[in-house]
Amino acid sequence: MVPRKILVTAALPYANGHLHIGHMLEHIQTDIWVRFQRLRGHEVLAVCADDTHGTATMIRSRQEGRPAEEILAEMNAAHQRDLRGFGVEYDHYGSTHSEANRALCHEVWAALRAADLVVEREVTQLFDPVEGTFLADRFVKGTCPRCKSPDQYGDHCDSCNSTYTPADLIDPVSALSGAKPEIRTAMHLFVRIAKLQEFLATWTQTEGRLQPEVANYLQGAFLGEELWDWDVSRPEPYFGFEIPDAPGNYWYVWFDAPIGYMAATQEWCAEHGQSFDAWWRNPDTEIRHFIGKDIIYFHCLFWPAMVKTAGFTLPDRVQIHGMLHVDGGKMSKSKGTRVAAAAYLEHLDPAYIRYYYASKLGNTLSDMDMGTDDLIAKINSDLVGKVVNLASRTSRFVAGMGLASNYPEDGGLFAAAAAAGESVAADYENCDYAKAMKTIMALADRANEYVEAAQPWALKRDPDRVQELQDVCSIALNLFRQIVVYLAPVLPTLAEQAGALLGRPIVSFDEAQTPLVGTPVGKFEHMIQRVDGDAVLRVLEASKETAPSGVPAQAATDDGAALAAEPIGPQCTFDDFSRVDLRVARVLQAEHVDGARKLLKLTLGLGGDERRQVFAGIKSAYEPEALVGRLVVCVANLAAREMKFGTSEGMVIAAGPGGQDIFLLSPDQGAVPGQRVR
């Protein structure tokens, strides 16, 4: 295998707030890919930084009465601490408010000017009369002008993925003060991105550059017509870098933020005596960005346009993931599901969430739903019950004698698992971690079946079967180590523990191809503990906010419109109601139905072996992947109904008028499948 030279970045966290578990989805995804590439022997440089500029930083500095630089230093230290806590390691973690970034912004800007891509014109913009500042797109909230979803930002709708300007929002409010914005006019600078449209069409549609759905989205939403000029400046007051040839104007945060990737690289190169050009002006260097789907527009159109014009190496791949939901809904401070990274680390092992994310992350843009019950069950079943269990049940029997000097006959188990290595590697490479985890857990199942059949605890009682005991344990521990090698990108701490137990650190993915023989076995130390459900509840409770703070959200109003649209029906008796058997159920499987516009096919578990197949008209509001593991309420005694696509054996309960406004009902934390809803 020819070693590759790879530069990897993750989207820059904004410096105005602490990291939460939604941020960690991306950083863990990135870290897994970086660790995998290093285990394959490739040269990888991973960089990130804080995104520091913009109105929010300026306002916070005013409110707290201290310099912005002091706040930025404090948040940078907190972000790096939390990332390390989750096992995320960057070679360099910088800040966009750096002299390296300022110099590179000047260089890129000069290139845009030289290419005659910059124009000036007046812009009518929303202005916060309370804070006395023009409002960046992300600091205006209102109702989406396309799908009418409330509480959307001024540049992008999370519900329908549309982009627009803040002035297009219905009933906009300032996210800084809650005031109704005024409309004012100021001079702005624009990049004429349409002059690069042919290049961008080719670049975005090149196979492997983007996921197919992203390439199709860009083609349909933007590249099918002439691209708009990109507004890259903001008038004072604004916290950022002043534009050298336009005094009183500052580069918009989305101009200098991605340049921060290059600045972080340059700072690392200066510290380590390496060439910046070897990373950013080298066709042999692969550049890969990991981002969320909410910033596709900036990373897949504006960023490559800037990179191309300034003569830097273009990204080989922009890997895009969906958003994180918790227990079936958006992360919420009031419910405690918007969990701060620091709060999680205070109570729970980071290995839990690293593995859980990996088990759910595929190479798609589907949003991920993290069910807290599902997390507990998956960790306890997979990591404790299947993986660590192999070592805990066998290592103590050979702690004094070590592994067998020759690898025993195991019926082809090790060889079969070694043959699966390239498949697992391909899944890691393609960011289909969920598929890799499924393969690895299947190997763990077979290894545990072997241990159950061999029963080393019974062999231990027979002094005449010591060699057989050593052979059985040597096989089990080698299968354990092989599995841990495959899991090492996800669970680096477990890999270190396995290396200590078996006297050989795991440093290469290829170590899964050759069994260990004749090495000592150390004393087994606890590796991954079972998840404490009470600890999960403590994390959620600690994360709750009973009163809103920071950005005000537009809550749904109790104005009676929904009731007027669907008046209360005729009275029923208690006996009528009691005949409807409502039960808590878990979604075990969810899938699209070929030929159905509205239906998803759900397999519901009501506890034990009790199952229901239900066809639910919720396709417009939910991705099937986001439903798996979620608790719902179902009508369990509804008569089966024959449909075109199969038999529906119940109904899930939801609110809302339909379309995208469908809201599945879920029980509170602690409910279990099979319980009756009364």
N, C-alpha and C positions, 0 to 999 in steps of 0.2 A: 504494500500500500504506500503510495506516494504521500508524504506529509503535506498537509495544507496549511496555509497561512490565513487565519480567519480573524476578522475584527467583529466583535459582537457588541451591540448596544441594546438597552431597554429604554422605553420612553422616560423622560425626566420627570420625577415627582415634583409637584409644585411646592415651593418652600414656605407657603403660608399656613400649612397644616401638617399634622402628624400622619404617619402612614397607618393604613388600616388593612384588613385582610383582603380587601379588593385590590389594593396596590400589590399585595404579595402574590396574587395570582400570576401577574406578569413577571415579576422578578424571580419567582420560583421557576416558572416555565423557562425563563432565560437561563437561569443557573443550571438547571438540569441539562439543557442542551450544551452549555459550555463544559460542564464536567464530563459529559459523554464524549465530546470531541477530544478532550485532553486524555481520557482513558484510551482513546483510539490512537494516541500518539501525535496529534496535530498541534501546531503552534497557535494558541488562541490568546487574543488580548480582549478582555471584557471591560468596558468603561461605561460609566453613567455619571450623572451630576444632578444637582438641584436646579430646577427651573425657577428663577428668582424674580424676574422683572414683571412689571405690570401694576395696575391700579391697586390690586388687593394688598400688595406689599407696602405701597405708599400709604394707604389708609391705615393699615395696622400700625405702621411706624408713628403716624399722627396720634392714633388712639392710645398707644402705650407710652408715648412721649420719650422714645429712645431711637437711636439711629437704626436705619434699616439694616445696615451691615451687622450690627449686633444681633438682631433678630435672625438674620440669615445664617450667621455662624452657629447660633444656638440650634436652629432647625437642622442644619447640615449634620451636626454631631448626633442629633436625635435620630435622623434618618439612617445614618451609617450604623448606629447602635442597633436599631431595629432590624436592619437588613442582616447584619451579622448574627443576630439572635435567631433568625430563620435559616441560617446556614448559607445565605446568599453572599458570595464573595466577588467583588469587582477588583480588578487590578488597580483601578484608579477611580475615585468618586470625587468629582469636582463641583463647580458652581458656574452658572452662566454669568455671574457677576464677577468676572475675572479679567485680568489684563490680556490673557491669552485669547479669551473669547472676543474681547473688544477688537483686538488686532485682526482676528480672522473675519469678524463682521465687516471691518473696513475693507479687507481684501475682496470679499465676496461682493460688497456694494460697489466697489470700483469696477469689478468685472461686469456687473449689471449695467452700470452707467456706460462703460465702454461699448457694450453691445447695443446701446440705444434702447434699452428695455424699460427705462424709468420715465414716467410722466407725472405731472402735477395737475391736480384739479380740486375744486372745492367739494366738500362732503358734508351732507347733512347728517348729524349724528345725535344720539341720545346723550343727554347731559344730566348728571345728578345735581339738583340744586342744593341739596343738603350738604353733600361732601365737596361740592365745587369742582367736579372733575367730569370729563367725558368718560363714557362707560365702554369698556372693552366688551366684546360680544358675550363672553362667559359671565359677565356681571350684570346681565339683564335677564330676567325670567318672565315667562308669560305663557300664553296658550299657543301651541303650534298652529301656524296659518294653514297647514296642509291637512293634518289629521285631527286637529282640534284637541290634542292631548294637553292637559294643563301642566304647569310647573316644568316647562322646558327652557333650556338655555337659549341665548340670543343668536347662536350660530348653528345649532344642530338639535334635531329632535331624536331622543332616545327611543321613542315609540315607533316612528315610521322611517327613521334614518335620513330624513330630508335635511338639506342645508338651506339657509336663508340669511337675511340680515336682521339685526335686532329691531329695526323699524317695521319689519313685517309681522312681528309678534302681535297677538291679540292681548289687550290689557297688560302691557309690559310694566314691570316694576324694577327698581334698582335692587340688585342683590346685595348692595353695600349698606343702604340705609332703609330700604323699603319704600322710598319715595317714588312718586310717579315721575318718570324722566321728562325733561323738556327737550325740544328739538332745537339744535343750534348748528351753525355752519362754521367749518374750519378748513384750511388748506391741508391736503394729504398727498402723499407720494404713492404711486402705484407701479407695480411691475407688470409689464404687458406680456403676460404668460401665453397669450394666444399666438405669439410669434414662435413659440416652441411647441405648438400643438402637434405637429407631425412627429417630432421626436417623442413627445409624451405618449402619443397613441402607440408608437412602436414599442417604446420601453415598457409600458404597462401591459401590453398584450403579448410580450415575449413569454414563452412557456417557462414555467418555474419561477418567474419573478414574483408573482403574487398567487394567492389561491384563486382558482377559477371564478368563484363567486365575486371576489373583489375586482378582478379584471373586468368581468361582465358589468358589475355595478358602475365602475368608472366610465366604461364605454357608454352605457345607457344614460347615466345621470349627467355626465359632463362632456365627454369627448365627442359625443354625437352632434354637438353644436359648438360654436365658437366660445372658447373659455373667457371668463370675465377677467378683467384686470384685477390684480391682487393688491389690496390696500396694505402697505407695509409700514405705515407711519402713524404716530399719534402725537397730537399737540401737547405742549406742556399745560398743566403739571402732569408728570408721568415719571415713574421710577424705571430707569433703564439707561441705555446708551444713547446719547445725543447724536444725531446724524451729522457727520462733519460738514457736509455741504448744504445743510438746511437747518441753521440754528433755530432753537425753539421747538424742534421736532425730534421725536425719539422713535427708534425702531420698535415696531410692534413685537410683542413677546414671541410670536410665532416665526418671526424672522431670525432672532438670535438663539432661540431654544435649540433647534436641531444643529446649529453651528456649534453648540456646546458639546456635541459628540466629538467634533474635531479638536476643540480646545482641550477636552479631557485627555484625548490621545496625545496632543502636543505636550501637555504637562507631564504625562507619564514618560514620554520619550526623553524629555529634558532631565527627569530624575534618573533615568536608566541608561543614558548615553546612546539612545537609539534614534534612528532617522524617522521623522514625521512622514516624509515622502514615501518611505517604505510601506506605510500603512494607508495613506490617503492619495498617493499618486503612483500606484503600483498595480498594473493589470493582473498580477499574480496573487494579489490579496483579495480574498472574498470579504465582502461587507454584508452583514446581516443585521437588520433591525427587528426588534420585537415590540409590537405596539397593540393597543386596544382598538376596536373597530370604531370608536368615537372620533379618532383622529386620522382616519384614512385620507381625508381630503388634503391635509397638510403634508403628510409623509409621502404620498404617492403622486402628487402633482407639483406642489410648490417646491418641496425639498429636492427632488431630482432635477427640476429646472434650475435651481440655484447651483447645485453641484456640477451639472453639465456646463453651465455658463462660466463658472469659476475654474474649470479645468481639473476638478478632483475626480477620484474614482467613484463611479456610480454604485449604489447598492446592488448586490446580486439577488437579494431576497428581502422582502418585507413580510414578516410573519405576523399575522393578525389573529387576535383571539376575541371571543365574546366577553360579555360582562358577567360579573358574579352576582347571583341572587342567593339569599339565605332563607331557608324554610319556605320556598315558594314565592318570595316577594323581593322587591328591591331592598337593599340594605337600609335599615331604619334605626335612627338614634333612639326613637321613642320605644321601639321594641327591643333594643339592645343588640340588634343583628348587624349594625355597623360597628364591628369590633375593632378597636384600636390594636395595632400590632403589639404595643407594649402590654396592653391588658391581656391579650392572648398569652404572651410569653410568661406572664406572671403566674398563670395557672396550668398551662398545657404544654406538652412536648411539641416542638416544631416539627418533629418527624410525622406527627399525625396529619398535619395539614399539607406537608410536602407530598406524602403518599396519596392523600385524598385527592388533591388537585391532579396529580399525575394519573390517577385512576379514572379521571373524568375528562382530561384534556385530549381532544382529538385535533386533527388538522382542519378544523372548520371554524366558522364564526358564531356557532351556536352559543347562546348564553349558558352558563353553568349554574345549576342550583345546588347549593351545599345544604343538604338536610342535616341538622345536628344529630338526629337519631341515626341517620344513615352513616354519618361519619363515625359515630361510636361503634356501630355494628361492623363496619368495614375494617376499621383498625383492629378491633378485637378478634375478628374472624381471620383476616388476611395476615396481618403482621405478627400478632401474638399467637393466634391459633395455628397458623400454617408455617410461618417462616422461623420465628424465634423458637417456636416449639420444637423444631428439629434439633436445635443445639441444646436446649434445656433438658430434653429427655434422654440425650445420648452422651453428651460430653463428660458428665460426671463418672460414667462407667470406664472411661479410658484416660482419665486425668493423670493416672500414674504410669500408664504404659505407652501412651501416644498413639499415633496412627500406624496402621499396618505398614510394613516395609515394602510390600507390593500391593498394588490396588486390587482388591478382591473382585471376583465375578459378581456382577450386580444385575445380570439379565438385560444389559444394554441401557440401563437408566442414565448413567453419566453420558454415554455416547449420544443418546437421543437428545438430552438437554444441551450438549455441546453443539449438536447440529442445529438447534433452534437459535443459536447465538446470532447468526447473520440476519435472521428474521427480526429478532429483537433490536439489533443494531439499525436495521433499515427503518423500523418504526420510530426509534429515537431520532434518527436523521430527519425523518419527515414530520417530526413533532406530533406523531400519533402515539402519545404516551399511553393513552387508555388501552390501545391494542397491545402495546408492549407489556403493560401490567397484567392484562388478561392471560397472555402467554406465560409469563413468569409464574402467576398463581396456579396455572394448570400444572406446571413443573413441580410446584410445592405440593399440590394435591397428590401427585404420583409418588413423591418422596415420602410423604406421610403415610400413604398406603403401604409402602415398603416397610416402614418402621412398625406400623401396626401389625403387619404379618410376621415380622421377624421377632418382635417382642424382646428387646434387649434386657428389659427388667426381669424377664423370666430366665434368660440365659445367665444373668448375674448370679442367680441362686445355685447354679450348677458348676462346681469347681472344675469339672472335666470339659467345659465348653468355653474356656477362656479365649482360645483363639477365634472361635466362632463369634464370641461377643465382640472382640476387637475388630473383626472383619465387618460385622454389621454396623458398628458405630463408625468405623472408618468410611463406609459407604454413605451413611446418613450425614456425617459431617462434611464430606466432600460435596454431596448434593446441596447441603445448606450453604457452603461457601460459594458454590457455583451460582446459586440463586442470588446470594448477596452481591456477587460481582455484577450480575445483571441489574440489580437494584441500586448499585453504588452511585449512579448519577442522581438518584432521587433521595437516597438515604446515606449520605456520606458518613454520618456518625455511626450507623450500624456497620458500615464497611470497616471503619476503624476498630470497632469492637470485635468484629469477626477476625480481623487481622491479628489482634492481640490474643484472642482465644486460641488461634491455631498457629501462632508464631510466624506468620507471613503476611506483611501488609499487602493490601490490594492496590496495585498501581496501574494495572492494565486490563482492558476489557478482554484481552485474549487469555487471561488466566482462567477463564471459564472452560477452556479447551483441554486443560491438563490437570489431572487429580493430584493432590498432595499425598506424599507417602513418607513414612518414617519420621514425621515431625512431632514434637511434643504438643500436648493439649493442655492448656492452662485451666485454671479454675474458672468455672462459669460464673460470670457476673451478670446481673440483670441488664437487659438490653432495652427492650421497649415494653413498658408496662401497659396493662389494660387501661382503657380510657375510663376515667372516673366521671360518671354522668353528673355528679354533684359539682365537679369542677367546671364542666361545660356550663351548667346553670349559673355558676358564680361569674363566669366570664360574661354571659349575656346580661346578668343583673348589673354588673359593674359598668357595662357599656351603655346602659339606658340613660337617656336625657329626658327629664320630664318637661322641660321648657326648651323652646327653640333657642339656639344661639348662632351667631355668625350670619350665614346667609338665610334670609327668611324664605320659607317655601309657601307656595300657594296651595292651601288645602282645599279639598273638595267641599263645596258648600252644602249645608242642609236646608236648601231653599224650597223643598217640596216638589221640585220639578220631576224627580224620578217617580214619586208617588202619584203625581198627576198623570204621568204618562202610562202608568200601570196601576190603576186603582185596586184597593184591597178587594179580594173576591168574596163570594157568599160565605156565610158562616158555616163551620163544620163542627161536629161534636167532638168531645174528647175521644170517644170510641172511634170516630172516623180517623182522627190523627194517629191513634195508637196502632192502627192497622199498617201504617207505613213504618217499616223497620229500617231506620237510619243507622248506619254503622261506620265506624272509623275504618279506613282501608289504606293500604300502602300501594302506590303505583310500582309494580314490579317491572313492567315493560310498557313502553309507549312507542308507537310507530305510525308513520304515515299510511294512509289507505289509498292504494292505486285507484285513480279515477274518481276519488271523492274530494270535493272542493272544501267541505267544512269539517270532515270527520278525522279524528285520531282514534286509533285502536289501542285501548288500554287493557292491560292485564292487572287486576287488582288482587291483592292478598288481604284476606280478612283474619289472618292468624292461622298457624298450623299449615295444613295442606289445602285450606279452603280458598278457592280462586273464583274470580268472576271475569268474564270477557265483556268489556263495555265499549261501545262505539259512542264517542262524545263529540258534539259539534263545537269544539274549542280550537280548531286548527288555526283560526285567524288570530288568536291571542297567545298561543303557547307553542314553543318548539318541543317536540317529543323528548329530546334529551334532557330538557330542564325539568321534566316531570318525574323522571325515574327516581325512586326513593322518597318521594314526597307523600305526606299523609293527606288524605282527602276524606270527604264524607260522601257515602254512596247509599242509594236506596237498594238494600240487599234482597228484599223480597218482591221486587218488581217482576212481573211475569216476563219470561223470555220473549224476545221479539225477533222474528226472522227478517233480516234486511238483505239488500242486494249484495252486501259485502260479507255477510256472515250473521251469526246469532249474537244479539246484544242481551246480556244477562243482568242488566241493572242500569243504574244511572248515577253519574256524579253530580253533586249539587254545586251550582254556581249562581252568582248574582250578575246584574248588568243587562243592558238592552241588546247586546249582541255585537257582532263585528269584532273590533279590537277591544271593546269594552265588555270583556267577560272576565269574571273574577272568581276563581275556584275557592270554595270555602274550606278552611283547614282548622282542625282542632288546635288548642293551645298545647304548648310543650308539656310532655308527660303522658298524653293520650297514646294508646297503643291499638294496633289493628284488632278488630273484633269487638271493641267496646261499643255499646249502644248509645246513640245520641238521643237524649230525652228532652 
